[in-house]
Amino acid sequence: MRLAAAFLASAAMLAAAPVHAKPADTATAKKILMDSVAIPTVEGRGKVPELAAYYASVLKAAGYSDADIEITPIGETATFAATLQGTTKAKPILLLGHMDVVEADPKDWTRDPFVPVEENGYIFGRGSEDNKFDVAMMVATMAELKKEGFKPKRSIILLLSGDEETAMTTTRALAAKYKDAEFALNGDGGGGLIGEDGKAKYYGLQAGEKTYADYVLEVTNPGGHSSRPGAVNAIVELSEALAKVGAYRFTPQQNELTKVGMPIVADQVGGDIGAALKAFAADPTDAKAIATIRADPEYVGQIGTTCVPTLVKGGHAENALPQRATANINCRIFPGVSIETVRAELEKVIGDPAVKVNTDPDATASDASPLRPDVVAAVTRAVHARFPGLPIIPSMSAGATDSLHFRAVGVPSYGVAGLFSKASDSFAHGLNERAPVAAIPGALAHWDSLLRDLSK
């Protein structure tokens, strides 16, 4: 319970201090967001360097020098780094975000996904939420701090990756280069939930995320004519293996992060799932609680490793016995569990030496970050300046962000997005993605408060 005590103590550190100096201008931040959405930074289009150059122009107009900004091409994409120099040699603080977005077909959207539109209180367009909203807020805040002449003790370095949604090659490059940082604040994790009644429900402080790993099941066979079937068939063997994987459930787990967060979430959601979350936090072997949580897609990923088949390929002709059959198993691995451990467990579950279990060589594992008292206190203060007394919930994400690779090289990373929105307004990766315009002023104040507090 050391982490729980630290979390509560950190929140108690907050004083009723005055609000910081004015954050960046809302109109400026909105323009940066809309300009960002207008650049289609989808894989294969080569537009990420253009967006990086645009962010550089915004910061240079605020007073940053050429030496403060570094854009590094990597293939058809790029990384972006902008430094607000500190007055000491203390380790820097990193700000993380990504410039790329997932593909969007205009035929499927109500509006062109790459022509930003402000309508009915929202900014519509691909990336307006994921992740260009908080990236725009960070860029606007960095610009405002420079114009104001703010001198942080720790250097603040804004790092933007260019392929977070795909290979994360740029993320790995940034993590390797900046692995000596004090910690990282990620605008692509955490954030606040607004209820359908318009009232703030809670803020999630993301301090861990599950490892993303793909495994390929492979069965090979000499094959032959389909009129002469033998005792074994590659597709049948693979199907039997998939059935075993589909029915298998990994042993439930918890860590200090979920121990702290689950009871707070439980109080917010209530009902059967709330009771189950609270029971599991108290006893991770509670069978009834486990069954209830596993039946809920929203929370099943919080209690252990999950693995599901996502792609199947097999055979080469309609009238031939299959010579090869493969299936992709996508796993979201609980922090602290190794990729090889899960591979070995899948192999044991399948129990058939004819089925090879191959690991994606690019998979990277990382553990959860400790809940630093200074980070918790700064986040709590920033959130409570907007929503006094709002619950702050330490959280573990079932997905993966750039933080994964920074944690892997030893940089504690925290998802502290400034966006507060309704669950019904979240269309990240989906059709008609949008972000509420009304969320911009609060998000700017959020980032302004965090950076001033944590760079002292």
C-alpha positions in Angstrom: 0.0 0.0 0.0 3.0 2.3 -0.2 1.8 3.7 -3.6 -1.7 4.3 -2.2 -0.3 6.3 0.7 1.9 8.3 -1.6 -1.0 9.1 -3.8 -3.2 10.4 -0.9 -0.3 12.3 0.6 0.4 13.9 -2.7 -3.1 15.1 -3.1 -3.0 16.5 0.5 0.1 18.6 -0.5 -2.1 20.9 -2.5 -2.6 24.4 -1.1 -5.2 27.0 -2.0 -2.6 28.9 -4.0 -3.6 31.5 -6.5 -4.2 30.6 -10.1 -1.2 30.9 -12.4 -0.7 33.7 -14.9 -3.0 33.6 -17.9 -2.7 30.6 -20.2 -2.4 30.8 -24.0 -5.2 32.5 -26.0 -8.2 30.3 -26.9 -8.5 31.7 -30.4 -4.8 31.0 -31.1 -5.0 27.4 -29.8 -8.2 26.8 -31.8 -6.4 28.0 -35.0 -3.4 25.7 -34.3 -5.8 22.8 -33.8 -7.7 23.5 -37.0 -4.6 24.1 -39.0 -3.2 20.8 -37.7 -6.3 18.8 -38.7 -6.1 20.3 -42.2 -2.8 18.5 -42.8 -3.5 14.8 -43.5 -0.8 13.1 -41.6 -1.8 9.6 -42.5 0.7 6.9 -43.1 2.0 6.9 -46.6 1.1 10.5 -47.5 4.4 12.1 -46.4 2.7 15.0 -44.6 4.1 14.6 -41.1 7.2 16.8 -42.0 4.8 19.5 -43.2 3.0 19.5 -39.9 6.3 19.6 -38.0 7.3 22.6 -40.0 4.0 24.3 -39.2 4.5 23.8 -35.4 8.1 25.1 -35.8 6.7 28.3 -37.4 4.3 28.8 -34.5 7.0 28.5 -32.0 9.6 30.6 -33.9 7.0 33.4 -34.1 6.8 33.2 -30.3 10.6 33.6 -29.9 12.1 30.2 -30.2 15.4 30.1 -32.1 16.4 27.6 -34.9 18.6 26.0 -32.3 15.7 25.3 -30.0 13.8 23.3 -32.6 14.9 20.0 -34.2 12.9 18.2 -37.0 14.4 14.8 -37.9 13.2 13.0 -41.0 12.7 9.3 -40.6 11.5 7.6 -43.8 8.4 9.5 -45.0 7.7 10.8 -41.5 9.6 12.7 -38.9 10.2 13.6 -35.2 9.8 17.0 -33.7 11.6 18.5 -30.7 11.3 22.0 -29.2 13.1 23.0 -26.1 12.2 25.8 -23.6 15.6 26.1 -22.0 15.9 25.7 -18.2 18.0 27.8 -15.9 19.7 24.7 -14.3 21.3 21.5 -15.5 18.5 19.4 -13.8 17.1 16.6 -15.9 14.5 17.9 -18.4 10.7 17.3 -18.4 9.4 15.8 -21.6 6.0 16.5 -23.2 4.8 13.7 -25.5 2.3 13.6 -28.3 2.0 12.4 -31.9 1.5 14.1 -35.2 0.2 11.2 -37.2 -3.5 10.1 -37.5 -5.3 7.0 -38.7 -6.7 6.8 -42.2 -10.2 8.2 -42.9 -12.3 7.7 -46.1 -14.2 10.8 -47.0 -17.0 8.7 -48.6 -17.8 7.4 -45.1 -17.8 10.8 -43.3 -20.5 13.4 -43.1 -17.8 16.0 -43.7 -14.4 15.8 -45.3 -12.2 14.4 -42.5 -9.3 16.6 -43.5 -11.2 19.9 -43.9 -11.7 21.1 -40.3 -15.1 22.4 -39.6 -16.4 24.2 -36.5 -20.1 23.3 -36.1 -22.5 23.0 -33.2 -19.8 23.6 -30.6 -17.3 21.0 -32.0 -14.3 21.0 -34.3 -14.8 18.1 -36.7 -11.9 16.3 -38.5 -9.5 13.4 -38.3 -7.2 13.9 -35.4 -9.3 16.6 -33.8 -9.3 14.4 -30.7 -6.5 11.9 -31.2 -4.0 13.4 -30.8 -4.0 16.9 -32.3 -6.2 18.4 -29.6 -3.7 18.1 -26.8 -0.7 18.6 -29.2 -2.2 21.9 -30.2 -2.7 22.8 -26.5 0.9 22.0 -25.7 2.3 23.9 -28.7 0.1 26.9 -27.8 1.3 26.7 -24.1 4.9 26.4 -25.1 4.5 29.5 -27.3 2.8 31.5 -24.6 5.5 30.7 -22.0 8.2 31.8 -24.4 6.5 35.1 -25.2 6.0 35.8 -21.5 9.6 35.2 -20.8 9.0 32.3 -18.4 12.2 30.7 -17.2 11.8 27.1 -16.0 14.5 25.6 -13.8 14.1 22.3 -15.7 14.2 22.5 -19.5 10.8 21.6 -21.0 11.1 19.6 -24.2 8.1 19.0 -26.4 8.6 15.7 -28.3 6.2 14.7 -31.1 6.4 11.4 -32.8 5.4 10.8 -36.4 4.1 7.2 -36.5 2.6 6.4 -33.2 -0.5 5.0 -34.9 1.6 2.4 -36.8 5.2 1.2 -36.4 6.3 3.6 -33.6 9.8 3.9 -35.2 9.9 7.6 -34.5 8.8 6.9 -30.9 11.7 4.5 -30.4 14.1 7.0 -31.8 12.9 9.8 -29.5 12.9 7.5 -26.4 16.5 6.4 -27.1 17.7 10.0 -27.5 15.9 11.4 -24.5 16.2 8.5 -22.1 17.9 10.6 -19.4 14.9 12.8 -18.8 13.4 13.2 -15.3 9.9 12.2 -16.5 7.4 12.6 -19.3 3.9 14.1 -19.5 1.9 12.6 -22.3 -1.0 14.4 -23.9 -2.2 11.2 -25.5 -3.3 9.5 -22.2 -5.4 10.3 -19.2 -8.0 13.1 -19.3 -11.3 14.0 -17.9 -14.8 12.5 -18.3 -17.9 14.6 -18.6 -21.2 12.9 -17.8 -24.1 13.1 -20.2 -25.6 15.6 -17.8 -22.7 17.9 -18.5 -21.1 17.6 -15.1 -17.5 16.4 -14.7 -17.3 12.9 -13.3 -13.6 12.2 -12.7 -10.0 12.7 -14.1 -7.9 9.8 -15.1 -4.1 10.0 -14.4 -2.6 7.3 -16.6 0.5 5.9 -15.0 0.7 2.5 -16.8 -0.4 0.8 -19.9 -0.5 -2.8 -21.1 2.1 -4.1 -23.5 0.9 -4.5 -27.0 2.2 -7.8 -28.5 1.3 -9.9 -31.6 2.0 -13.6 -31.8 1.6 -15.6 -35.0 0.4 -19.1 -34.8 1.7 -21.1 -37.8 1.0 -24.6 -39.0 2.7 -26.1 -42.1 2.0 -29.3 -44.0 3.2 -30.9 -47.3 -0.3 -30.5 -48.7 -1.6 -32.4 -51.7 -4.7 -32.9 -53.7 -8.0 -32.2 -51.9 -9.4 -35.5 -53.2 -6.8 -37.3 -51.1 -7.2 -35.9 -47.5 -4.8 -37.3 -44.9 -5.0 -37.6 -41.1 -3.8 -34.0 -40.5 -4.9 -30.7 -42.1 -3.1 -27.4 -41.4 -6.4 -25.4 -41.3 -8.0 -27.9 -38.9 -5.0 -27.9 -36.6 -4.9 -24.2 -36.5 -8.7 -24.0 -35.9 -8.3 -26.3 -32.9 -5.5 -24.2 -31.5 -7.6 -21.0 -32.0 -10.5 -22.6 -30.1 -8.2 -23.3 -27.2 -6.8 -19.7 -27.2 -10.3 -18.2 -27.5 -11.5 -20.2 -24.5 -8.5 -19.5 -22.3 -8.4 -16.8 -19.6 -5.2 -15.6 -18.1 -4.9 -15.5 -14.3 -6.2 -12.2 -12.9 -3.7 -9.7 -11.7 -3.4 -6.4 -9.9 -0.7 -3.9 -9.1 -0.5 -1.0 -6.8 -1.9 1.3 -9.5 -5.1 -0.7 -10.0 -5.4 -1.2 -6.2 -5.6 2.6 -5.8 -7.7 3.4 -8.9 -10.3 0.6 -8.8 -12.1 1.6 -5.6 -12.3 5.2 -6.8 -13.8 4.1 -10.2 -16.1 1.8 -8.3 -17.6 4.7 -6.4 -18.1 6.6 -9.7 -19.8 3.9 -11.7 -21.8 2.1 -8.9 -24.0 -0.8 -9.6 -22.9 -4.4 -10.0 -19.7 -3.5 -11.9 -18.8 -0.9 -9.2 -19.3 -3.6 -6.5 -17.2 -6.0 -8.5 -14.3 -3.6 -9.0 -14.2 -2.8 -5.3 -14.3 -6.5 -4.4 -11.5 -7.3 -6.8 -9.3 -4.5 -5.5 -9.7 -6.0 -2.0 -9.3 -9.7 -3.2 -8.1 -10.5 -6.7 -9.2 -14.1 -6.3 -12.9 -13.2 -5.8 -14.5 -15.4 -8.4 -17.8 -13.5 -8.6 -16.1 -10.2 -9.0 -13.8 -11.6 -11.7 -16.8 -13.0 -13.7 -18.6 -9.7 -13.5 -15.6 -7.7 -14.7 -14.7 -10.2 -17.5 -18.2 -9.8 -18.8 -17.8 -6.0 -19.2 -15.6 -4.9 -22.2 -14.9 -1.6 -20.5 -13.1 -3.2 -17.6 -12.0 -6.7 -18.6 -8.6 -5.3 -19.6 -7.9 -3.9 -16.1 -7.6 -7.3 -14.4 -4.9 -9.1 -16.4 -3.5 -10.1 -19.7 -6.0 -10.7 -22.6 -5.3 -12.4 -25.9 -7.6 -12.6 -28.9 -7.4 -13.9 -32.5 -7.6 -11.0 -35.0 -6.4 -12.3 -38.4 -6.5 -15.8 -40.1 -4.9 -16.9 -43.3 -4.7 -20.4 -44.8 -4.5 -22.4 -47.9 -3.5 -21.6 -51.5 -6.1 -23.1 -53.7 -9.7 -24.3 -53.4 -8.8 -27.8 -54.6 -5.6 -28.3 -52.7 -4.8 -29.4 -49.1 -3.5 -26.4 -47.3 0.3 -26.2 -47.0 0.3 -23.3 -44.5 -2.2 -21.7 -42.1 -1.5 -18.8 -39.8 -3.4 -16.7 -37.3 -2.5 -13.5 -35.5 -3.1 -13.4 -31.7 -3.2 -9.9 -30.4 -2.3 -9.7 -26.7 -2.5 -6.8 -24.2 -0.1 -7.9 -21.5 -0.4 -6.8 -17.9 2.5 -4.5 -16.8 5.5 -6.4 -15.5 4.7 -9.6 -17.4 7.3 -10.4 -20.0 6.4 -11.0 -23.7 8.2 -14.4 -23.6 6.1 -15.5 -20.6 2.9 -15.0 -22.5 4.3 -16.7 -25.6 5.2 -19.7 -23.5 1.8 -19.7 -21.8 0.0 -19.7 -25.2 2.2 -22.6 -26.4 1.2 -24.5 -23.3 -2.5 -23.8 -23.7 -2.4 -24.9 -27.4 -0.5 -28.1 -26.4 0.3 -29.1 -30.0 4.0 -29.0 -31.2 2.8 -28.7 -34.8 1.5 -25.2 -34.0 4.4 -22.8 -33.8 4.0 -19.7 -31.7 6.1 -16.9 -33.1 6.6 -13.5 -31.4 6.6 -10.2 -33.2 10.2 -9.0 -32.9 9.1 -5.4 -32.6 7.0 -6.0 -29.4 8.3 -4.0 -26.4 7.3 -4.4 -22.8 7.3 -1.9 -20.0 6.2 -1.7 -16.4 3.9 0.9 -14.8 5.4 4.2 -13.6 5.5 5.0 -9.9 3.0 7.7 -8.8 5.4 10.5 -8.1 4.1 12.9 -5.4 5.1 16.0 -7.4 3.2 14.8 -10.5 0.1 13.8 -8.6 0.1 17.1 -6.7 0.5 19.1 -9.9 -2.2 17.2 -11.7 -4.6 17.4 -8.8 -4.0 21.2 -8.5 -4.6 21.7 -12.2 -7.8 19.7 -12.3 -9.2 21.1 -9.1 -8.6 24.7 -10.3 -11.3 23.8 -12.9 -13.4 21.3 -11.0 -12.9 21.6 -7.2 -12.8 18.3 -5.4 -13.1 16.2 -8.6 -11.8 12.6 -8.0 -8.4 12.0 -9.5 -8.1 8.3 -10.5 -4.8 6.6 -11.2 -5.4 4.5 -14.3 -3.8 1.8 -16.5 -4.6 2.0 -20.2 -5.4 -1.2 -22.1 -4.0 0.3 -25.2 -0.5 1.6 -26.0 0.9 5.1 -26.5 4.3 6.6 -26.9 4.7 6.3 -23.2 5.3 2.6 -23.6 8.7 3.1 -25.2 9.8 5.9 -22.8 8.9 3.7 -19.8 10.9 0.9 -21.4 14.1 3.0 -21.3 13.4 4.1 -17.7 11.6 7.4 -18.1 8.5 7.5 -15.9 5.6 8.6 -18.0 2.2 10.0 -17.2 -0.9 10.5 -19.3 -2.2 13.9 -18.3 -4.3 15.1 -21.2 -6.1 18.4 -20.8 -9.2 17.3 -22.7 -12.4 16.8 -20.8 -15.2 15.3 -22.9 -18.3 13.1 -22.8 -17.9 9.4 -23.6 -20.6 9.9 -26.3 -18.3 12.6 -27.9 -15.3 10.3 -28.3 -14.9 9.1 -31.9 -11.1 8.7 -32.0 -10.2 6.4 -34.9 -13.9 6.4 -35.9 -16.2 8.3 -38.1 -16.8 12.0 -37.7 -14.2 12.5 -35.0 -14.7 15.7 -33.1 -13.5 17.8 -30.1 -15.6 20.2 -28.1 -14.5 23.9 -28.6 -15.6 24.6 -25.0 -12.8 22.3 -23.8 -10.0 24.5 -25.1 -9.8 27.2 -22.4 -9.7 24.6 -19.6 -7.1 22.5 -21.4 -4.9 25.5 -21.9 -5.1 26.4 -18.2 -4.4 22.7 -17.4 -1.1 22.6 -19.4 -0.1 26.0 -18.2 -0.5 25.0 -14.6 1.3 21.6 -15.0 4.3 23.1 -16.7 4.8 26.0 -14.3 4.4 23.7 -11.2 6.6 20.8 -12.4 9.5 22.9 -13.9 10.2 24.8 -10.7 
